[in-house]
């Protein structure tokens, strides 16, 4: 059930990405919040989808968190030459 939710959330964020980007004015009006949210959720889902069909709720939640944090960590350490 949790992976199903993650798929729906990922799809909804992807669909709303441009709308969320347009709302992005704080703290930096760089118009990428929707994109960042969608990419973070995609990374979280990708991590969870690596688990077996019989994975526990706790294992799925941990995988979602790991995927999201891993993506966010990578983004935080990007330098202009990596973009």
N, C-alpha and C positions, 0 to 999 in steps of 0.2 A: 504494500500500500504506500509506503514512503517513497519508493522509487517512482511509482505512478504519479504521486504528488510532485516530485522533482521534475518529471517530464512535463507535466502540465505547467508548472511554474516557469520552467525554462522556455517553453513555447510562448507563454503569455508575456514574459519579459522581452523575448525576441520580437514579438508582434508590437509591443508598446515602446520599443527602443527609441525610435525617432521622437515620439511624443514626450518621453521622459527627458531625452536630450534637450529638447526645446525648453523644458521647464528649468533646466539646470542654470542657476544664476548665483548660487552660494555654495561654498565660500569662493570658488573661482568659476567664473562663467565660461567654462571651456567646452560646454555642450557634449560631454562624453559620459555622463553619469548613467544614462540608459544603456549605452554600449558596455560600460564597465560592469554593470549589474548583470547584463545578459551573458557576457563572457565568464564572469565569476560563477554564475549558475551552471553554465555549460561545463566548466571544469569540475564543479562539484558533482554533476550528474555523471560525467565520464568516469570519475573515480568510483562512484557507487555502482555503475553498470559493469565494473570489472569483477564484482562479487558474484558468488553463486546464487542461484534462484532460492536457495534455502538459508541465505544469510539472515541473521537476526536483525530486529529493528535497531538495536544498539550498534551493530556492526555497520548497518547502512547509514545511520546517523553519523557515525564516526567517519565513514568514507566521504559523505557529503561535506562535512566540516573540513576534512583534510584537503579535499579537492579545492574547496573555496579558498582556504587559507594559502594553499600552495600557489594558486593563481594570483592572489592578491600580493603575496610576497614577491613573486616574480615581477609584477607590475611596479611595485614600490622600488625595486632595485634596477629598473631599466635606466639606461643612460641614452643620450641622444644617438649614439652610434648603434644602439640596439633597436631603435624604433624604425 
